[in-house]
Amino acid sequence: MRRDKTIFEMQAEVCKTIASPKRLEIISALKDGEKSVTELVEALGVPKANVSQHLAMMRHKGILKARRDGVNIFYSIANPKVIEACTLMREVLSEMMRERRKLVKLVEMP
């Protein structure tokens, strides 16, 4: 029983960590492979300090891994199942939005 609680606690921590639109954007940007901090800054259009802060937190929580090459640091997803989980959640949300639109259309019908 204690092991289940530990897993739930860990799951909650991971969910809290990725519960940021910017962090989800970072995960999406990394889904096709590693990128440097500079590439992520350009892709996200936010200041380097902001991106670096998000990257550090996700690396600390085990969601990302980092590799240094000279002066550049490259980030990648530590476990591909993170991408699968995010994709699945986006699919669930898309389905929910479609259902809500259907309901709105039914209510709006004369």
Helices and strands as residue ranges (DSSP letters): H 2-17, H 21-29, E 35-36, H 37-44, H 48-60, E 64-69, E 72-77, H 81-108
